[in-house]
Amino acid sequence: MEKESSIELQQLIQLTQKFLDFTKSLLERGNITEEQYIQMTEHKIRFLEDIYPRVKG
């Protein structure tokens, strides 16, 4: 069970990094505003704070 949580946490970290890279590229290309970028990353942070206790077990 602990190994599964570790794998899930690693996958969540990888997915989060991809999300951050993607949103940064959108910002750099001008597809989103800085305000939109901040909102998107703040939502991701809240999601991670909510999910962390569940993944941690």
Buried (B, 14 or more C-beta within 10 A) or exposed (E): EEEEEEEBBEEBEEEBEEBBEEBEEBBEEEEBEEEEBEEBBEEBEEEEEEEEEEBEE
